[in-house]
Amino acid sequence: IIAEAVLLCSPIYLNQTSLPLCVPGEPESQPLAFAKDTMLWASPANAGAQVLAEEIATTFAGLTVSTAEEAGDATHMLLYLNADTWSDERLAEQVKQAREDKLKIVMAHENDPDKGGCIFARFFETTPQELIAGGLYKDLARS
């Protein structure tokens, strides 16, 4: 930002309002992609997960989304955390099975109230106790 401001004051760039500057190797200057094919499972029992999964897939090359009833060949499960997350009883069983199968679970906590966002503490009240006791949120609680 500072370099651009200084250059825009110089006679060569005086008629321009911005410059296409970037730092080599900067993440924004390179397309984002997974090193190997990755399949993200967004369970139909997890309200809002499919929309988020598809949004993520448009950003990252090499990511496909499954919305099947079961994980199948998925490499990761998306657990979309919002006010409605545990409203479908099937989700708790699917998360339990995913953990037993050692399927990586990627959690996304929604903060936007218009999309069902809520404070994270709510999940300690709504998540089935068996999953909490089993350490579902353990990695998130580390500092």
Secondary structure, 3 states (H helix, E strand, C coil): CHHHHHHHCCHHHCCCCCCCCCCCCCHHHCCCEEEEEEEEECCCCCCCHHHHHHHHHHHCEEEEEECCCCCCCCCEEEEEECCCHHHCHHHHHHHHHHHHCCCEEEEEECCCHHHCCCCHHHHHHHCCHHHHHCCCCCHHHCC
